[in-house]
Amino acid sequence: MVSPGVVGIFLLSALPLLCLELRRGIPDLGIKDLILLCGRIFLLLALLTLIISVTTSWFNSFKSSQVYLKEEEEKNEKKQKLVRKKQQEAQGEKVSRYIENVLKPHQEMKLRKLKERFYQMTGETWKLSNGHKLGGDEELVLENGSQTSFETSDSREAAKRRNLPKPLTKISPSAEQPTQKKVLDLPEEPPETAEEVVAIALRCPSGKVLRRRFFKSCSSQVLFHWMMKIGYHTSIYSLSTSFPRRPLEVQEGWSLQDIGITVDTVLNVEEKDQSN
């Protein structure tokens, strides 16, 4: 519906036209002509009112449709932003799980393999093991021996107090007195001018090289005694030749000459394969 203000404005705009027609037709103006003139004016006003109402309604509907479309677009944008945010969060969780469960262990395994290969190339494979304390077995024997002697002394005192007969089993001397640690002695190093002498070098896993002279007639076991004396136990480490690379075969009663060491030789101290 058209507002009363709009109708009033168009009526006021029609007054000048009415006055002009009245001025022109005043001399011959009759009642019939006046009625026709008023009818034309009202018809014109009705037509203008119809045009204005249609135009106004169309404009209002167009404006309301634009507002509705704008609100719908804003709602759709908010929904899309929310959906994108959820998708990004889900994708981020998937990426973090992939990094934690797949990528990180793969990189750690690759780094560990590179580290093992590097130490194998440099001959420092002993760094890959947790290490073993030298003399650990001997300390265990000492502890067991002391514990056994302590228990036997307590049992004897209890038997004396109760006037019981002494036990028939006799404690072995090895259990009463702990075994002493065996000291490895190396033969005296011969001079450089002596005959039947070979110089042997030990290349340690730490990269250090130790050199010493021996007579060719010395026992081959002296090499392992030398290796143990510098801190590499035979239960963990072994000796091997440099070229060709093969384990050194040593038996009781063989001399250095018997195992093939007749010239100056370089031997490698290598860690044994723990899996074997």
C-alpha distance (Angstrom), angle and dihedral (degrees) to the residues before:
residue distance angle dihedral
M1 . . .
V2 3.80 . .
S3 3.76 115.4 .
P4 3.86 118.9 -115.5
G5 3.78 90.0 -118.5
V6 3.78 91.7 61.6
V7 3.83 91.4 49.3
G8 3.78 90.5 49.3
I9 3.77 92.0 50.9
F10 3.81 91.7 52.6
L11 3.82 91.6 47.1
L12 3.77 90.8 53.0
S13 3.79 89.9 48.3
A14 3.81 89.1 52.6
L15 3.83 94.2 53.3
P16 3.82 95.3 77.5
L17 3.81 89.6 52.4
L18 3.80 89.7 50.7
C19 3.78 92.2 49.4
L20 3.80 90.9 48.9
E21 3.79 92.2 52.0
L22 3.75 91.2 46.0
R23 3.80 91.2 50.9
R24 3.77 92.4 50.4
G25 3.77 95.3 46.1
I26 3.82 100.4 38.1
P27 3.84 95.9 105.1
D28 3.85 95.6 53.0
L29 3.85 98.8 20.0
G30 3.75 114.7 136.4
I31 3.73 136.0 175.2
K32 3.75 92.5 -95.5
D33 3.77 92.1 50.6
L34 3.79 91.0 47.7
I35 3.80 91.3 52.2
L36 3.82 91.4 49.1
L37 3.79 90.5 48.5
C38 3.81 91.8 51.3
G39 3.80 90.3 47.5
R40 3.80 91.6 52.9
I41 3.76 91.2 48.1
F42 3.82 92.7 50.7
L43 3.80 90.8 44.9
L44 3.78 90.0 52.6
L45 3.78 91.0 47.8
A46 3.79 91.1 48.8
L47 3.79 91.1 50.3
L48 3.78 91.8 48.4
T49 3.78 91.0 46.8
L50 3.81 91.2 51.4
I51 3.77 92.0 49.1
I52 3.79 91.9 48.1
S53 3.80 93.8 47.3
V54 3.80 93.1 48.6
T55 3.78 91.7 46.5
T56 3.79 93.0 46.9
S57 3.81 94.0 48.0
W58 3.79 91.5 47.9
F59 3.80 90.9 48.8
N60 3.80 92.2 48.3
S61 3.80 92.4 47.7
F62 3.80 91.2 48.2
K63 3.78 90.6 48.7
S64 3.83 92.9 47.8
S65 3.81 90.7 47.8
Q66 3.80 90.1 52.6
V67 3.80 90.8 49.6
Y68 3.81 90.3 48.5
L69 3.80 91.7 48.5
K70 3.78 90.4 48.5
E71 3.80 91.7 51.2
E72 3.80 90.6 48.0
E73 3.79 90.5 50.3
E74 3.78 90.9 50.9
K75 3.80 91.2 49.8
N76 3.80 91.1 48.2
E77 3.80 90.9 49.4
K78 3.80 91.0 51.0
K79 3.81 91.0 49.3
Q80 3.80 91.4 48.1
K81 3.81 91.3 49.2
L82 3.80 90.5 50.1
V83 3.81 92.0 48.2
R84 3.83 91.7 47.3
K85 3.79 90.8 49.3
K86 3.81 91.7 51.6
Q87 3.80 90.8 47.2
Q88 3.81 91.2 49.9
E89 3.81 91.5 49.5
A90 3.80 91.7 49.0
Q91 3.80 90.8 47.2
G92 3.80 90.6 48.6
E93 3.80 90.9 52.4
K94 3.80 90.8 49.5
V95 3.80 90.9 50.0
S96 3.81 92.7 48.4
R97 3.83 91.4 49.1
Y98 3.80 90.7 48.2
I99 3.80 91.5 50.2
E100 3.80 92.8 46.7
N101 3.82 98.8 42.6
V102 3.82 103.9 30.6
L103 3.78 115.5 12.5
K104 3.80 99.6 41.7
P105 3.86 95.9 48.5
H106 3.81 89.6 45.3
Q107 3.80 91.4 52.8
E108 3.81 91.7 46.3
M109 3.82 91.0 50.3
K110 3.80 91.2 47.8
L111 3.81 91.1 49.1
R112 3.81 90.8 48.4
K113 3.82 91.3 51.3
L114 3.80 91.5 48.9
K115 3.80 89.4 49.3
E116 3.82 92.1 50.0
R117 3.81 91.5 47.5
F118 3.80 91.1 49.0
Y119 3.81 93.3 50.8
Q120 3.81 90.8 45.4
M121 3.81 90.7 52.8
T122 3.81 92.4 47.4
G123 3.80 93.2 43.6
E124 3.82 93.1 -119.1
T125 3.80 98.0 120.5
W126 3.80 89.4 136.0
K127 3.81 87.8 77.1
L128 3.82 90.1 66.4
S129 3.82 93.1 61.5
N130 3.78 126.5 76.1
G131 3.79 89.3 -123.7
H132 3.78 132.2 -123.3
K133 3.74 126.0 -115.8
L134 3.79 112.2 -117.3
G135 3.76 113.6 -123.7
G136 3.80 92.6 18.7
D137 3.81 93.2 131.6
E138 3.79 91.4 49.8
E139 3.80 91.7 51.4
L140 3.81 89.1 50.3
V141 3.81 90.1 52.6
L142 3.81 90.1 49.5
E143 3.81 91.7 50.5
N144 3.82 91.9 48.0
G145 3.79 91.3 47.4
S146 3.79 93.8 49.8
Q147 3.80 91.1 46.7
T148 3.82 90.9 50.1
S149 3.80 92.6 49.0
F150 3.80 90.6 48.4
E151 3.80 91.6 51.4
T152 3.82 93.0 47.3
S153 3.81 91.7 50.3
D154 3.81 90.6 51.2
S155 3.81 91.6 49.2
R156 3.82 91.6 50.4
E157 3.80 92.4 50.9
A158 3.80 90.9 48.9
A159 3.82 90.8 49.9
K160 3.81 91.6 51.1
R161 3.78 91.7 51.1
R162 3.79 93.2 50.1
N163 3.83 93.6 41.3
L164 3.76 89.8 -123.8
P165 3.81 122.1 157.4
K166 3.75 115.4 -95.1
P167 3.79 117.0 -99.8
L168 3.78 115.7 -94.6
T169 3.79 93.7 -139.1
K170 3.75 111.4 91.6
I171 3.77 119.4 -146.0
S172 3.77 111.7 -121.1
P173 3.80 116.7 -119.8
S174 3.78 90.1 -121.5
A175 3.81 90.0 61.7
E176 3.82 94.0 45.0
Q177 3.79 95.0 47.2
P178 3.78 118.2 37.4
T179 3.75 116.5 -128.2
Q180 3.74 115.3 -102.7
K181 3.75 121.2 -122.8
K182 3.77 112.3 -95.1
V183 3.78 113.7 -119.9
L184 3.78 114.4 -141.3
D185 3.79 112.4 -139.7
L186 3.79 122.0 -163.7
P187 3.79 122.3 -151.2
E188 3.75 117.2 -102.6
E189 3.79 112.3 -84.5
P190 3.80 111.0 -109.4
P191 3.81 120.9 -130.9
E192 3.79 121.4 -98.6
T193 3.82 92.5 -111.0
A194 3.81 93.5 56.2
E195 3.79 120.0 109.7
E196 3.81 126.7 -119.6
V197 3.79 90.7 28.8
V198 3.81 128.4 139.2
A199 3.80 128.6 -167.7
I200 3.80 114.4 -135.5
A201 3.81 125.0 -166.6
L202 3.81 123.3 -160.8
R203 3.81 115.7 -152.5
C204 3.82 105.4 -154.9
P205 3.84 124.8 -153.2
S206 3.80 88.6 -112.1
G207 3.82 89.6 62.9
K208 3.79 94.2 -107.2
V209 3.82 117.0 133.1
L210 3.83 120.4 -151.4
R211 3.83 122.8 -167.3
R212 3.81 131.5 -161.6
R213 3.79 139.8 160.3
F214 3.80 125.0 -124.1
F215 3.76 136.0 175.9
K216 3.78 113.7 -106.6
S217 3.78 88.8 -124.9
C218 3.83 92.9 60.1
S219 3.79 117.9 113.7
S220 3.78 114.9 -92.5
Q221 3.82 88.6 -129.6
V222 3.79 88.2 73.3
L223 3.80 88.9 77.5
F224 3.82 92.0 61.6
H225 3.81 90.4 43.6
W226 3.78 88.2 54.3
M227 3.82 91.6 47.7
M228 3.83 92.0 50.3
K229 3.78 92.0 46.8
I230 3.82 91.6 58.2
G231 3.82 90.8 51.3
Y232 3.84 107.5 -89.5
H233 3.80 111.9 116.9
T234 3.80 118.9 -147.0
S235 3.82 91.5 -129.9
I236 3.81 89.6 66.3
Y237 3.81 106.0 23.5
S238 3.79 135.3 45.2
L239 3.81 138.3 -173.2
S240 3.79 126.3 -112.1
T241 3.77 135.9 175.4
S242 3.80 120.5 -107.4
F243 3.80 101.2 -133.8
P244 2.91 118.7 45.9
R245 3.79 90.7 20.1
R246 3.82 107.9 -131.1
P247 3.82 136.3 133.9
L248 3.78 115.4 -87.7
E249 3.82 110.6 -112.3
V250 3.79 111.2 -143.0
Q251 3.79 127.1 173.5
E252 3.76 134.8 178.2
G253 3.80 111.8 -85.7
W254 3.82 96.0 19.6
S255 3.78 119.4 123.2
L256 3.78 127.2 -145.6
Q257 3.75 89.5 -100.1
D258 3.81 91.1 52.1
I259 3.82 92.5 57.4
G260 3.79 91.8 50.0
I261 3.81 102.6 -96.9
T262 3.79 101.4 133.5
V263 3.81 99.2 133.0
D264 3.78 135.2 38.3
T265 3.82 106.7 -59.6
V266 3.81 138.8 -171.3
L267 3.81 116.1 -144.5
N268 3.82 126.7 -168.9
V269 3.79 123.4 -136.6
E270 3.81 104.7 -142.4
E271 3.77 133.4 177.4
K272 3.78 115.8 -111.8
D273 3.79 121.1 -117.4
Q274 3.82 103.3 -98.0
S275 3.81 92.2 -158.7
N276 3.78 90.3 65.9
